[in-house]
Amino acid sequence: MKVVICDKMEKSAIDEMKKLPVEVVDLSALPKEELPAHLQDADVVIVRSATKVKGPVLEALKNCKLILRGGVGLDNIDTEGAKAKGIKVDNTPEAASASVAELSLAFMFALARHIVRGTVGIKNGLWEKKELEGCELGGKTLGILGFGRIGHELAKRAKALGMNVIGYRRREFEDEYAKRVSLDELYAQSDFISIHLPLTEETKHIVGRDAFAKMKDGVYIINVARGGVVDEKALLEALKSGKVRGAALDVFEVEPPQDPTHDELIQHPNVVCTPHIGSSTFEGQARVGMALVNKVKDFLEGKI
């Protein structure tokens, strides 16, 4: 059985993978446009977010039985096309939950205490002490939009800080750290809203003008999920009007950001952002790697 690794994976995990009765081929350094020529005889294909298993890449999978995505979302994989070819698709949503939750929490602190603006100001010779009065997280209401594994991890940490935590997802859930509310209730009650929704036709731009109108004045928005969930033009408008006091973005509709709306949004003084690093921790990457190894083991044993 041939396992082809298309994106960067922890060396320790690759070493573990090579202990299995499979041939492991690491093509993570290969330019993406050259991948299709090397995938014809792959039985298992492993990707992260960089490789898009669509179009030519999917067409090249003549022998593939399983596509594994290291991480949470599957939006870089044509799941329907894979299904039509009889290829199973699986991912490792649990492995990076803590890493993403902690980034969201870090963003909340950064927004509440103006950490980025303060740092940049000092580096540029400014001393904006009076201008950078912030707020405490304790006693504030955190709304978690899309309550799953990451939401649970975030709620646990936020509750320890004395925050009131509410959450929304379509299906019923019970969680010791958060109370389930309706979507409109979450918008109306939250001081901070952290987004953890997958990007689907239903969720695209779900956080847009109508949603912002239902929120508190001065709300903080954190998006560590997928860029397309938030209407970036509407977010920029809400920042300009003061409806949104601050926003933290780890993801964008187009990555890397490259149009004028992105430029204005990124340069807004009340926006902090990072280049899609939600799961990029040493611990998270190690867990993702070992989770992929275990998925291959399960596949060999007929459990997938």
Residue frames as qw, qx, qy, qz and C-alpha x, y, z in Angstrom:
[[0.000, 0.888, 0.459, 0.000, 0.00, 0.00, 0.00],
 [0.447, 0.253, 0.019, 0.858, 1.34, 3.43, -0.99],
 [0.212, -0.848, -0.395, 0.284, 0.79, 6.46, 1.24],
 [0.436, 0.445, 0.124, 0.772, 1.58, 9.83, -0.32],
 [0.294, -0.693, -0.348, 0.558, 2.11, 12.86, 1.94],
 [0.387, 0.693, 0.337, 0.507, 1.32, 16.05, 0.02],
 [0.109, -0.887, 0.060, -0.444, 1.79, 18.71, 2.72],
 [0.185, 0.514, -0.660, 0.516, 4.27, 19.26, 5.52],
 [0.840, -0.425, -0.269, -0.204, 3.97, 16.74, 8.33],
 [0.452, -0.765, 0.442, -0.125, 5.94, 16.34, 11.56],
 [0.406, 0.507, -0.760, -0.027, 9.09, 14.24, 11.03],
 [0.265, -0.199, 0.856, -0.397, 8.32, 12.16, 14.13],
 [0.726, 0.284, 0.376, -0.501, 4.93, 11.25, 12.65],
 [0.668, 0.565, -0.405, -0.265, 6.47, 10.36, 9.29],
 [0.114, 0.439, -0.875, 0.169, 8.96, 8.12, 11.10],
 [0.499, 0.025, 0.731, -0.465, 6.07, 6.38, 12.87],
 [0.747, 0.462, 0.026, -0.478, 4.22, 6.03, 9.57],
 [0.480, 0.567, -0.654, -0.143, 7.23, 4.28, 8.05],
 [0.223, -0.260, 0.893, -0.293, 7.01, 1.61, 10.76],
 [0.733, 0.269, 0.400, -0.480, 3.69, 0.50, 9.29],
 [0.572, 0.052, 0.739, 0.351, 3.51, -2.04, 6.45],
 [0.438, 0.844, 0.299, -0.076, 3.13, 0.71, 3.84],
 [0.575, 0.207, 0.163, 0.774, 5.30, 2.59, 1.36],
 [0.117, -0.866, -0.278, 0.398, 5.54, 6.22, 2.45],
 [0.498, 0.372, 0.262, 0.738, 6.31, 8.90, -0.15],
 [0.187, -0.732, -0.281, 0.591, 6.79, 12.46, 1.08],
 [0.406, 0.482, 0.414, 0.657, 5.99, 14.96, -1.68],
 [0.196, -0.853, -0.373, 0.307, 5.43, 17.95, 0.60],
 [0.283, -0.586, 0.236, 0.722, 8.31, 19.90, -1.00],
 [0.351, 0.245, 0.699, 0.573, 7.02, 19.33, -4.53],
 [0.198, 0.102, -0.101, -0.970, 5.36, 22.29, -6.32],
 [0.537, 0.258, 0.619, -0.512, 1.58, 21.75, -6.16],
 [0.634, 0.544, -0.172, -0.522, 1.16, 21.89, -9.92],
 [0.355, 0.438, -0.815, -0.133, 3.43, 18.85, -10.22],
 [0.475, -0.172, 0.736, -0.450, 1.50, 16.69, -7.74],
 [0.835, 0.263, 0.118, -0.470, -0.98, 15.05, -10.17],
 [0.637, 0.520, -0.560, -0.100, 1.80, 13.29, -12.06],
 [0.179, 0.351, -0.848, 0.356, 2.85, 11.50, -8.86],
 [0.490, -0.088, 0.541, -0.678, -0.53, 10.42, -7.51],
 [0.649, 0.159, -0.519, -0.534, -1.65, 7.84, -10.04],
 [0.679, -0.030, -0.733, 0.029, -0.81, 4.80, -7.90],
 [0.080, -0.287, 0.583, -0.756, -1.40, 6.29, -4.43],
 [0.384, -0.391, -0.835, -0.047, -3.67, 4.24, -2.15],
 [0.341, -0.787, -0.419, 0.299, -3.83, 6.87, 0.61],
 [0.329, 0.560, 0.032, 0.760, -3.28, 10.61, 0.13],
 [0.433, -0.633, -0.431, 0.476, -2.55, 12.85, 3.13],
 [0.227, 0.601, 0.142, 0.753, -3.04, 16.62, 2.92],
 [0.188, -0.408, -0.475, 0.757, -3.25, 19.60, 5.25],
 [0.264, 0.784, 0.354, -0.436, -4.65, 22.91, 3.97],
 [0.047, -0.594, 0.443, 0.670, -2.16, 23.75, 1.21],
 [0.044, -0.032, 0.878, 0.475, -3.10, 20.98, -1.22],
 [0.593, 0.226, 0.142, -0.760, -6.50, 21.30, -2.89],
 [0.292, 0.031, 0.943, 0.155, -7.87, 17.86, -3.73],
 [0.508, 0.657, 0.339, -0.442, -9.99, 19.18, -6.54],
 [0.513, 0.771, -0.227, -0.300, -9.78, 19.29, -10.34],
 [0.605, 0.550, -0.576, 0.006, -6.47, 17.86, -11.65],
 [0.104, -0.411, 0.818, -0.388, -5.39, 16.48, -8.26],
 [0.694, 0.047, 0.538, -0.477, -8.64, 14.58, -7.75],
 [0.807, 0.485, -0.155, -0.298, -8.66, 13.40, -11.36],
 [0.340, 0.594, -0.724, 0.087, -5.16, 11.99, -10.86],
 [0.429, -0.292, 0.754, -0.404, -6.31, 9.66, -8.07],
 [0.647, 0.186, -0.583, -0.454, -6.80, 6.52, -10.14],
 [0.623, -0.028, -0.771, 0.127, -6.06, 4.02, -7.36],
 [0.042, -0.293, 0.508, -0.809, -6.83, 6.03, -4.22],
 [0.458, -0.424, -0.778, -0.076, -9.04, 4.57, -1.51],
 [0.435, -0.749, -0.406, 0.291, -8.65, 7.19, 1.23],
 [0.255, 0.641, -0.077, 0.720, -7.96, 10.92, 1.46],
 [0.555, -0.565, -0.451, 0.412, -6.84, 12.06, 4.92],
 [0.108, 0.792, 0.011, 0.600, -6.97, 15.73, 5.89],
 [0.530, -0.204, -0.514, 0.643, -4.84, 16.69, 8.86],
 [0.036, -0.037, 0.143, -0.988, -6.98, 19.30, 10.61],
 [0.328, 0.330, 0.620, -0.632, -10.58, 20.34, 11.03],
 [0.551, 0.547, 0.073, -0.626, -12.19, 21.48, 7.78],
 [0.632, 0.126, 0.706, 0.293, -12.69, 19.63, 4.51],
 [0.390, 0.832, 0.173, -0.355, -13.28, 22.66, 2.29],
 [0.074, 0.686, -0.594, -0.414, -10.03, 22.05, 0.36],
 [0.215, -0.052, 0.959, 0.177, -11.34, 18.64, -0.72],
 [0.559, 0.048, -0.360, -0.745, -14.04, 17.94, -3.30],
 [0.392, -0.122, 0.835, -0.367, -15.81, 15.48, -1.03],
 [0.758, 0.389, 0.280, -0.443, -18.66, 14.82, -3.48],
 [0.589, 0.631, -0.465, -0.197, -16.21, 14.19, -6.29],
 [0.011, -0.423, 0.886, -0.190, -14.21, 11.83, -4.08],
 [0.598, 0.078, 0.658, -0.451, -17.38, 9.98, -3.09],
 [0.756, 0.523, -0.038, -0.393, -18.31, 9.58, -6.76],
 [0.498, 0.570, -0.654, -0.012, -14.93, 7.92, -7.30],
 [0.898, -0.260, -0.352, -0.029, -15.42, 5.61, -4.32],
 [0.467, 0.314, -0.480, 0.673, -12.75, 7.37, -2.23],
 [0.517, -0.702, -0.463, 0.160, -13.28, 7.72, 1.51],
 [0.190, 0.649, -0.171, 0.717, -12.47, 11.05, 3.15],
 [0.657, -0.614, -0.393, 0.191, -11.53, 11.54, 6.80],
 [0.176, 0.754, -0.233, 0.589, -9.89, 14.19, 8.98],
 [0.570, -0.162, -0.608, 0.529, -8.51, 14.79, 12.48],
 [0.156, -0.777, -0.200, -0.576, -10.76, 17.46, 14.04],
 [0.699, -0.694, -0.170, 0.029, -9.85, 16.68, 17.64],
 [0.799, -0.007, -0.113, 0.591, -6.07, 17.04, 17.30],
 [0.322, 0.285, -0.024, 0.903, -5.82, 20.83, 16.98],
 [0.303, -0.773, -0.503, -0.240, -8.80, 21.87, 19.13],
 [0.546, -0.680, -0.201, 0.445, -6.76, 23.19, 22.06],
 [0.455, -0.082, 0.229, 0.856, -4.39, 25.13, 19.79],
 [0.011, 0.513, 0.470, 0.718, -7.23, 26.93, 17.99],
 [0.436, -0.780, -0.447, -0.040, -9.09, 27.61, 21.25],
 [0.562, -0.538, -0.095, 0.621, -5.99, 29.18, 22.79],
 [0.298, 0.158, 0.318, 0.886, -5.45, 31.41, 19.75],
 [0.199, -0.699, -0.497, -0.475, -9.02, 32.67, 20.09],
 [0.554, -0.743, -0.292, 0.236, -8.39, 33.41, 23.77],
 [0.534, -0.230, 0.104, 0.807, -5.12, 35.15, 22.92],
 [0.116, 0.444, 0.427, 0.779, -6.98, 37.31, 20.42],
 [0.362, -0.797, -0.450, -0.177, -9.52, 38.28, 23.08],
 [0.576, -0.610, -0.104, 0.534, -6.74, 39.46, 25.40],
 [0.432, 0.032, 0.299, 0.850, -5.03, 41.29, 22.53],
 [0.042, -0.617, -0.470, -0.630, -8.23, 43.13, 21.63],
 [0.476, -0.786, -0.394, 0.001, -9.27, 43.90, 25.20],
 [0.549, -0.703, 0.029, 0.452, -5.88, 45.30, 26.20],
 [0.396, 0.908, -0.111, -0.079, -4.66, 46.80, 22.88],
 [0.756, -0.427, 0.372, 0.330, -1.53, 44.66, 22.99],
 [0.684, 0.337, 0.384, 0.522, -0.68, 44.88, 19.29],
 [0.169, 0.900, 0.144, 0.376, -1.31, 48.63, 18.95],
 [0.490, -0.853, 0.172, 0.053, 0.69, 49.26, 22.12],
 [0.788, -0.212, 0.385, 0.432, 3.62, 47.22, 20.84],
 [0.544, 0.544, 0.344, 0.539, 3.64, 48.85, 17.40],
 [0.073, -0.969, -0.104, -0.210, 3.28, 52.29, 18.98],
 [0.590, -0.728, 0.262, 0.231, 6.28, 51.89, 21.26],
 [0.741, 0.018, 0.434, 0.512, 8.37, 50.54, 18.40],
 [0.361, 0.642, 0.334, 0.589, 7.48, 53.69, 16.47],
 [0.285, 0.157, -0.267, 0.907, 8.32, 56.04, 19.32],
 [0.419, -0.519, -0.237, -0.707, 4.77, 56.56, 20.64],
 [0.117, -0.039, -0.813, 0.569, 3.59, 56.40, 24.25],
 [0.411, -0.319, -0.414, -0.747, -0.20, 56.02, 23.97],
 [0.131, -0.075, -0.864, 0.480, -0.89, 55.17, 27.58],
 [0.322, 0.262, 0.401, -0.816, -4.03, 57.28, 27.94],
 [0.560, 0.277, -0.363, -0.691, -5.45, 56.20, 24.59],
 [0.522, 0.139, -0.827, -0.156, -5.16, 52.48, 25.28],
 [0.452, -0.166, 0.615, -0.625, -7.53, 51.98, 28.18],
 [0.362, 0.036, -0.866, -0.342, -8.91, 48.48, 27.82],
 [0.745, -0.310, 0.038, -0.589, -11.37, 46.15, 29.50],
 [0.322, -0.311, 0.873, -0.192, -11.25, 42.95, 31.56],
 [0.427, -0.007, -0.801, -0.419, -12.52, 39.64, 30.22],
 [0.131, -0.228, -0.874, 0.409, -13.91, 38.61, 33.58],
 [0.227, 0.489, 0.505, -0.674, -17.63, 39.27, 33.80],
 [0.357, 0.402, -0.371, -0.757, -18.04, 39.67, 30.03],
 [0.821, 0.230, 0.446, -0.272, -20.23, 37.40, 27.91],
 [0.057, -0.400, 0.772, 0.491, -18.49, 35.26, 25.31],
 [0.809, 0.347, 0.210, -0.426, -20.66, 33.93, 22.50],
 [0.311, -0.313, 0.824, 0.355, -19.25, 30.89, 20.72],
 [0.675, 0.467, -0.039, -0.570, -20.74, 30.64, 17.23],
 [0.776, 0.335, -0.525, -0.101, -20.42, 27.01, 16.18],
 [0.494, -0.593, 0.540, -0.337, -20.08, 24.95, 19.32],
 [0.931, 0.158, -0.328, -0.029, -18.04, 21.79, 18.79],
 [0.850, -0.178, -0.236, 0.435, -14.71, 20.46, 20.07],
 [0.385, 0.303, -0.121, 0.863, -12.95, 23.81, 19.73],
 [0.342, -0.628, -0.133, -0.686, -15.89, 25.63, 21.27],
 [0.824, -0.501, -0.264, -0.007, -15.79, 23.31, 24.27],
 [0.725, -0.049, -0.195, 0.659, -12.07, 23.91, 24.78],
 [0.124, 0.440, -0.002, 0.889, -12.53, 27.67, 24.50],
 [0.549, -0.637, -0.236, -0.488, -15.51, 27.66, 26.86],
 [0.833, -0.367, -0.310, 0.276, -13.53, 25.75, 29.47],
 [0.536, 0.057, -0.138, 0.831, -10.74, 28.33, 29.38],
 [0.089, -0.502, -0.139, -0.849, -13.06, 31.34, 29.28],
 [0.663, -0.613, -0.356, -0.241, -15.10, 30.06, 32.20],
 [0.744, -0.270, -0.295, 0.536, -11.91, 29.86, 34.28],
 [0.280, 0.185, -0.028, 0.941, -11.44, 33.60, 33.63],
 [0.084, 0.430, 0.566, -0.698, -14.88, 34.37, 35.02],
 [0.246, 0.103, -0.421, -0.867, -16.61, 34.89, 31.68],
 [0.656, 0.280, 0.506, -0.484, -20.25, 34.08, 31.07],
 [0.050, -0.252, 0.807, 0.532, -20.20, 31.64, 28.14],
 [0.700, 0.396, 0.374, -0.463, -23.04, 31.01, 25.72],
 [0.197, -0.257, 0.798, 0.508, -22.96, 28.98, 22.53],
 [0.694, 0.427, 0.130, -0.564, -24.96, 28.26, 19.41],
 [0.007, 0.203, -0.864, -0.460, -25.18, 25.40, 16.98],
 [0.581, -0.059, -0.398, -0.707, -28.16, 23.99, 15.12],
 [0.703, -0.182, -0.687, -0.042, -28.16, 20.67, 16.94],
 [0.626, -0.743, -0.009, -0.236, -28.88, 20.42, 20.63],
 [0.625, 0.280, -0.562, 0.464, -25.89, 20.18, 22.95],
 [0.614, -0.782, -0.083, -0.067, -25.13, 20.20, 26.63],
 [0.609, 0.398, -0.366, 0.581, -21.84, 21.49, 27.99],
 [0.573, -0.586, -0.432, 0.377, -20.76, 22.12, 31.56],
 [0.392, -0.289, -0.010, 0.873, -19.03, 25.36, 30.59],
 [0.092, 0.045, -0.315, -0.944, -21.58, 26.97, 28.26],
 [0.437, 0.430, 0.612, -0.500, -25.31, 27.56, 27.91],
 [0.271, 0.268, 0.722, 0.578, -26.96, 26.87, 24.54],
 [0.218, 0.595, 0.275, -0.723, -28.87, 29.86, 23.14],
 [0.622, 0.673, 0.394, 0.060, -30.49, 30.80, 19.84],
 [0.583, 0.279, 0.179, 0.742, -28.46, 32.60, 17.19],
 [0.037, -0.785, -0.180, -0.591, -30.29, 35.88, 17.77],
 [0.649, -0.758, -0.069, 0.000, -29.76, 35.58, 21.54],
 [0.787, -0.168, 0.084, 0.588, -26.06, 35.02, 21.01],
 [0.357, 0.514, 0.183, 0.758, -25.81, 38.13, 18.84],
 [0.270, -0.818, -0.187, -0.473, -27.78, 40.25, 21.32],
 [0.728, -0.685, -0.034, 0.002, -26.02, 39.15, 24.51],
 [0.872, -0.028, -0.005, 0.488, -22.35, 38.73, 23.58],
 [0.166, -0.918, 0.193, 0.304, -19.55, 41.16, 24.35],
 [0.066, -0.521, 0.765, 0.374, -17.13, 38.92, 22.45],
 [0.896, 0.286, 0.156, -0.301, -18.11, 36.56, 19.61],
 [0.222, -0.492, 0.792, 0.286, -15.70, 33.80, 18.61],
 [0.775, 0.380, -0.133, -0.487, -16.52, 32.05, 15.34],
 [0.310, -0.336, 0.886, 0.071, -15.97, 28.33, 14.87],
 [0.765, 0.416, 0.311, -0.382, -18.17, 27.41, 11.90],
 [0.565, 0.013, 0.653, 0.505, -17.18, 25.39, 8.84],
 [0.223, 0.428, -0.249, -0.839, -17.51, 27.15, 5.49],
 [0.335, 0.330, 0.870, 0.149, -20.52, 25.81, 3.60],
 [0.002, 0.449, 0.498, 0.742, -23.12, 27.29, 1.26],
 [0.415, -0.741, -0.516, -0.106, -25.29, 27.81, 4.33],
 [0.547, -0.670, -0.170, 0.472, -22.63, 29.54, 6.46],
 [0.478, 0.242, 0.207, 0.819, -21.01, 31.72, 3.77],
 [0.002, -0.351, -0.011, -0.936, -21.32, 35.35, 4.96],
 [0.460, -0.592, -0.661, -0.032, -23.61, 34.28, 7.80],
 [0.378, -0.642, -0.240, 0.623, -21.89, 37.00, 9.84],
 [0.305, 0.385, 0.379, 0.785, -22.88, 39.94, 7.66],
 [0.099, -0.332, 0.006, -0.938, -24.85, 43.18, 7.81],
 [0.659, -0.464, -0.349, -0.478, -28.00, 41.58, 9.27],
 [0.782, -0.280, -0.461, 0.312, -25.99, 39.79, 11.95],
 [0.370, 0.108, -0.269, 0.883, -24.02, 42.90, 12.92],
 [0.298, -0.453, -0.150, -0.827, -27.27, 44.87, 13.26],
 [0.770, -0.466, -0.370, -0.232, -28.43, 42.38, 15.93],
 [0.710, -0.049, -0.442, 0.547, -25.23, 42.64, 17.98],
 [0.396, -0.799, -0.222, 0.394, -24.38, 44.91, 20.91],
 [0.296, 0.918, -0.156, 0.214, -22.68, 48.20, 20.11],
 [0.130, -0.786, 0.579, -0.175, -18.97, 47.79, 20.72],
 [0.971, -0.097, 0.210, -0.066, -18.85, 44.01, 20.27],
 [0.120, -0.639, 0.711, 0.270, -15.55, 42.25, 19.58],
 [0.914, 0.318, -0.028, -0.251, -15.36, 39.71, 16.73],
 [0.308, -0.539, 0.765, 0.170, -12.86, 36.83, 16.55],
 [0.884, 0.362, -0.056, -0.290, -12.68, 34.58, 13.50],
 [0.221, -0.536, 0.807, 0.114, -10.38, 31.56, 13.68],
 [0.749, 0.228, 0.596, -0.178, -12.60, 29.35, 11.51],
 [0.535, 0.301, 0.565, 0.552, -12.88, 30.15, 7.79],
 [0.119, -0.182, 0.077, 0.973, -12.69, 33.53, 6.10],
 [0.194, -0.247, -0.606, -0.731, -15.84, 33.23, 4.03],
 [0.278, -0.547, -0.765, 0.193, -18.04, 32.86, 7.11],
 [0.138, -0.698, -0.243, 0.660, -17.64, 36.61, 7.73],
 [0.436, 0.795, 0.296, 0.302, -18.65, 39.19, 5.12],
 [0.590, -0.191, -0.090, 0.779, -15.44, 41.24, 5.21],
 [0.070, 0.435, 0.235, 0.867, -17.01, 44.32, 3.58],
 [0.512, -0.697, -0.354, -0.358, -19.77, 44.31, 6.20],
 [0.734, -0.444, -0.262, 0.441, -17.18, 43.84, 8.95],
 [0.414, 0.114, 0.026, 0.903, -15.21, 46.84, 7.70],
 [0.213, -0.593, -0.301, -0.715, -18.40, 48.93, 7.70],
 [0.680, -0.639, -0.353, -0.064, -19.18, 47.80, 11.25],
 [0.669, -0.237, -0.172, 0.683, -15.67, 48.72, 12.40],
 [0.204, 0.316, 0.139, 0.916, -15.94, 52.16, 10.83],
 [0.395, -0.624, -0.318, -0.594, -19.32, 52.82, 12.46],
 [0.146, -0.434, 0.632, -0.625, -18.16, 51.58, 15.88],
 [0.879, -0.164, -0.104, -0.436, -20.72, 48.77, 16.01],
 [0.941, -0.049, -0.195, 0.271, -17.70, 46.45, 16.18],
 [0.328, -0.915, 0.217, 0.086, -15.07, 47.81, 18.57],
 [0.099, -0.644, 0.731, 0.203, -12.38, 45.41, 17.46],
 [0.946, 0.235, -0.035, -0.223, -11.83, 42.35, 15.30],
 [0.345, -0.553, 0.742, 0.154, -9.24, 39.58, 15.30],
 [0.845, 0.435, -0.069, -0.304, -8.79, 37.53, 12.15],
 [0.513, -0.406, 0.719, 0.236, -6.72, 34.42, 11.58],
 [0.465, 0.270, 0.780, 0.321, -8.50, 33.64, 8.29],
 [0.207, 0.484, -0.123, -0.841, -9.57, 35.56, 5.20],
 [0.775, 0.468, 0.258, -0.337, -11.84, 34.98, 2.22],
 [0.763, 0.587, -0.213, 0.167, -8.76, 35.00, -0.02],
 [0.639, -0.686, 0.302, 0.173, -5.46, 33.83, 1.42],
 [0.318, -0.299, -0.308, 0.845, -3.09, 35.57, 1.33],
 [0.181, 0.825, 0.404, -0.351, -5.27, 38.71, 1.37],
 [0.471, -0.028, 0.439, 0.764, -4.82, 40.67, -1.84],
 [0.129, 0.663, 0.504, 0.537, -7.62, 43.11, -2.70],
 [0.029, 0.486, -0.131, 0.864, -8.34, 46.72, -1.57],
 [0.681, -0.565, -0.158, -0.438, -11.01, 45.63, 0.94],
 [0.881, -0.218, -0.286, 0.308, -8.46, 43.35, 2.59],
 [0.467, 0.301, -0.212, 0.804, -5.90, 46.15, 2.72],
 [0.256, -0.558, 0.037, -0.789, -8.30, 48.58, 4.41],
 [0.831, -0.458, -0.212, -0.233, -9.52, 45.92, 6.82],
 [0.840, -0.067, -0.286, 0.455, -6.03, 44.78, 7.80],
 [0.346, 0.318, -0.178, 0.864, -4.80, 48.35, 8.26],
 [0.432, -0.727, -0.239, -0.478, -7.73, 49.33, 10.48],
 [0.039, 0.553, -0.601, 0.575, -6.31, 50.30, 13.90],
 [0.636, -0.265, 0.478, -0.545, -8.78, 48.06, 15.74],
 [0.953, 0.206, -0.138, -0.174, -7.94, 44.91, 13.78],
 [0.319, -0.586, 0.742, 0.071, -5.34, 42.32, 14.74],
 [0.898, 0.334, -0.083, -0.275, -4.57, 39.45, 12.44],
 [0.449, -0.464, 0.744, 0.169, -2.40, 36.39, 11.86],
 [0.430, 0.412, -0.602, -0.532, -1.74, 34.26, 8.74],
 [0.888, -0.032, -0.275, -0.367, -4.03, 31.24, 9.39],
 [0.289, 0.423, -0.783, 0.353, -1.99, 29.82, 12.28],
 [0.712, -0.413, 0.051, -0.565, -4.82, 28.41, 14.40],
 [0.983, -0.180, -0.013, -0.024, -3.37, 24.92, 14.66],
 [0.637, 0.566, -0.344, 0.394, 0.27, 25.98, 14.32],
 [0.470, -0.737, 0.422, -0.241, 1.68, 25.02, 17.69],
 [0.154, 0.443, -0.883, 0.021, 4.38, 22.45, 18.37],
 [0.368, 0.014, 0.844, -0.391, 1.94, 20.42, 20.43],
 [0.668, 0.454, 0.242, -0.537, -0.92, 20.74, 17.96],
 [0.536, 0.584, -0.526, -0.310, 1.19, 19.73, 14.97],
 [0.002, 0.305, -0.943, 0.137, 2.50, 16.71, 16.85],
 [0.505, 0.194, 0.698, -0.470, -1.04, 15.62, 17.73],
 [0.667, 0.554, -0.063, -0.495, -2.20, 16.08, 14.14],
 [0.343, 0.534, -0.754, -0.169, 0.71, 14.01, 12.87],
 [0.125, -0.120, 0.955, -0.239, 0.07, 11.13, 15.26],
 [0.598, 0.346, 0.451, -0.565, -3.66, 11.29, 14.58],
 [0.618, 0.560, -0.357, -0.420, -2.89, 10.80, 10.87],
 [0.156, 0.361, -0.919, 0.033, -0.66, 7.82, 11.70],
 [0.351, 0.092, 0.821, -0.440, -3.49, 6.30, 13.73],
 [0.653, 0.470, 0.102, -0.584, -5.94, 6.91, 10.88],
 [0.497, 0.489, -0.665, -0.266, -3.68, 4.96, 8.52],
 [0.061, -0.161, 0.950, -0.260, -3.48, 2.17, 11.11],
 [0.533, 0.283, 0.553, -0.575, -7.27, 2.12, 11.34],
 [0.633, 0.528, -0.247, -0.510, -7.51, 1.97, 7.56],
 [0.297, 0.398, -0.865, -0.071, -5.13, -0.98, 7.39],
 [0.121, 0.031, 0.919, -0.373, -7.25, -2.75, 10.01],
 [0.126, -0.396, -0.785, -0.460, -10.46, -2.08, 8.14],
 [0.149, -0.557, -0.608, 0.546, -11.84, 0.38, 10.71],
 [0.166, 0.552, -0.037, -0.817, -12.25, 3.19, 8.17]]
